[in-house]
Amino acid sequence: MARSIRIGAGAGFSGDRIDPAVELAEHGGLHYLVFECLAERTIALAQLARQRDPDAGYDKLLAARIQAVLPACRRQGIRIVTNMGAANPLAAARKVAEVARGLGLGGLKVAALTGDDVADALRGTQTPLDEGGTVAGLGNRLVSANAYLGAAPIAEALAGGAEVVVTGRVADPAMFLAPMIREFGWSMEDWPRLGRGTVVGHLLECAGQVTGGYFADPGLKDVPDLARLGFPLAEVTEDGDALLTKVPGSGGRVTPATCKEQLLYEVHDPARYLQPDVAADFTGVRLDPAGEDAVRITGGAGTARTGMLKVSVGCHEGWFGEGQISYAGPGALARGELARAVVRERLRLIGLEAEDLRLNLIGLDAIIGPGAAPAEPREVRLRVIGRCASAAAAERIGHEVDSLYLNGPASGGGVTTSVREVIGMRSCLVPAAMARPALHWLEA
């Protein structure tokens, strides 16, 4: 068994940068590189893509990411774990093998993990949803239902020799926990170590968010060289303690403060952070500086898993229609206010039914809401958006904004309009037995 391993975070969301992952692969001294690219809403959209094309439904940057990092990973023996399989892990694994062949890297062993899709088993049941109602109440609006799988099947794939493991919906920390389970031989009932490994996984899962991204606030929390932000890596010991750092010379910073913000991110109860593998306890975690851009992580714990899995449920919620137009120069605010009043009246006159209708002036009240501006702005941009039952109705919102060119205040410009389907997200809990994890093997 290994005494320590180095795990790097290659991505924190679907559209993340690729070059920091290459930097990690080439200079991080890693054993594992993990790409966490699957947000709650992402998989519902991926399911829609798969419905249109059975070979689609995986992350659009999968091929580009694998092509960028695979040569260095193969050369240095770094294994890759990723949830870029989204709604179609098998097709994603085939694409990984195809990219490997194109790079001349034959013999690459790829494992695809399926079994998180529980839509068929859940459809029509009285399973309660977090915001009220039941799954059955969604009727034909149900788009997707994916359970958060744990680390065990990923660890099994690694034990079977997988060089790349492609999953669908799994718990984010589980992708980092699985290499620890595999390398250190941890029992799946070793709650303290599983809890500590989950702490490390949670710190790494959002990549640049723990090295100064989403942390920087000039004058209050300065972060150097943010344009070259380095992604984090952790050197983890067999007891589950870790040293969190980044590649020397890369941008950003690693401090107890950056780690504390990430540790508390999306955590409801720090004493029971419920995961498929363990109920992790963050309350005893210590974050101690250990040199420049290095923090030592100790003190996590855990108790037995609940036997239930969280499920992200995607459903149709109508269509967003949007239109925007800008006004600048003297009187810009007054013209923007007039344009807003005209569109509001026009939507009333045509009898448009829209929920969540908002008419805001960006730079004035689009985020914080109504209030006195500190000074009259030199430019404003009217944004009108609403949710409608049909795409045709949603299109009318943008049409009314577009009509302001010749039927509204003077000197409007830069109109943009859009119509897009709205996918709502709900959550529920199901018995772990409802999910059926399965590994599928491919070789380039």
VENUR-V32040 format. One record per residue. PSI is psi in radians with two decimals (none if undefined). Layout:
PSI  PSI
//
This chain:
2.52  2.62  -0.45  2.65  2.72  2.14  2.25  2.65  1.93  -0.26  2.63  -0.14  2.99  -0.69  0.34  2.81  2.70  -0.59  -0.57  -0.53  -0.67  -0.73  -0.75  -0.78  -0.66  -0.55  0.07  -0.11  0.67  2.78  -0.54  2.50  2.13  2.27  1.91  1.88  0.30  1.76  3.03  -0.83  -0.43  -0.71  -0.54  -0.73  -0.63  -0.63  -0.68  -0.73  -0.68  -0.59  -0.58  -0.54  1.96  -0.26  0.05  -2.99  0.09  3.01  2.32  -0.34  0.14  -0.94  -0.75  -0.73  -0.82  -0.73  -0.62  -0.64  -0.33  -0.72  -0.82  -0.68  -0.75  -0.68  -0.61  0.06  0.47  2.26  2.59  2.33  2.29  2.59  0.39  -0.07  -0.44  -2.05  -0.04  1.18  -0.60  -0.81  -0.64  -0.74  -0.66  -0.66  -0.69  -0.80  -0.67  -0.75  -0.72  -0.75  -0.71  -0.49  -0.02  0.42  1.21  2.79  0.08  2.25  2.08  2.35  2.35  2.29  2.09  3.13  -0.09  -0.33  1.89  0.35  -0.80  -0.69  -0.51  -0.47  2.28  0.01  2.87  0.37  2.17  2.51  2.72  -0.51  0.32  2.76  -3.05  2.94  -0.71  -0.61  -0.32  -0.41  -2.35  0.08  -0.19  2.19  -0.75  2.73  1.93  2.17  2.57  1.80  2.88  -2.87  -0.39  -0.86  -0.50  -0.76  -0.65  -0.74  -0.72  -0.68  -0.49  0.05  0.19  2.28  -0.46  2.24  2.14  2.14  2.98  -2.23  2.00  2.78  2.36  -0.88  -0.40  -0.53  -0.49  -0.57  -0.63  -0.80  -0.60  -0.77  -0.78  -0.87  -0.60  -0.08  0.53  2.47  2.59  0.11  0.30  1.37  -0.73  -0.79  -0.70  -0.64  -0.75  -0.69  -0.60  -0.64  -0.85  -0.78  -0.71  -0.64  -0.60  -0.40  -0.48  0.27  -2.00  -0.18  -0.38  -0.07  0.29  -0.21  2.48  0.24  -0.60  2.36  1.68  2.30  -0.39  -0.85  1.45  2.45  2.13  2.52  0.90  -0.49  -0.35  0.65  2.19  2.54  2.73  2.80  2.70  2.32  1.94  2.37  2.95  -0.25  -0.11  0.00  2.83  2.73  2.04  2.25  -2.84  3.03  2.24  2.36  -0.24  2.82  2.95  -2.97  2.63  2.01  2.91  -0.58  -0.78  -0.64  -0.66  -0.73  -0.75  -0.64  -0.64  -0.07  2.19  0.55  2.12  -0.89  1.81  -0.37  -0.35  1.36  1.72  2.15  2.86  -0.48  -0.45  2.69  1.74  2.54  1.95  -0.08  -0.42  0.19  2.35  2.41  1.79  2.33  2.43  0.67  -3.07  2.22  0.79  2.32  2.28  2.29  2.08  2.88  0.06  2.89  -3.08  2.82  3.10  2.50  2.78  -0.35  0.05  2.66  2.43  2.48  2.25  2.14  2.09  2.46  2.65  2.32  0.40  -2.62  2.37  2.24  2.39  2.54  2.52  2.59  2.55  2.62  2.40  2.80  -2.99  2.33  0.23  -0.74  -0.77  -0.71  -0.64  -0.70  -0.71  -0.75  -0.72  -0.78  -0.68  -0.81  -0.71  -0.76  -0.69  -0.75  -0.56  -0.73  -0.64  -0.02  0.55  2.27  2.04  2.35  2.81  0.61  2.26  2.36  1.79  2.68  1.91  2.28  -0.16  -0.96  0.38  -0.40  -0.98  -0.49  -3.08  2.55  2.81  2.23  2.50  -0.48  2.67  2.19  2.66  -0.27  2.58  2.78  2.07  2.26  2.12  2.20  2.49  2.78  2.21  2.87  -0.40  2.77  -0.63  -0.74  -0.73  -0.59  -0.48  -0.51  -0.89  -0.61  -0.71  -0.61  -0.74  -0.63  -0.27  -0.36  -0.88  -0.05  0.32  -2.79  2.88  2.60  0.68  2.67  3.00  0.68  2.36  2.50  2.69  2.70  2.27  2.57  2.48  2.14  2.01  2.71  2.32  2.95  2.67  3.00  2.44  2.74  2.47  -0.49  -0.28  -0.55  2.49  1.39  2.40  2.45  2.44  2.34  2.38  2.77  2.30  none
//
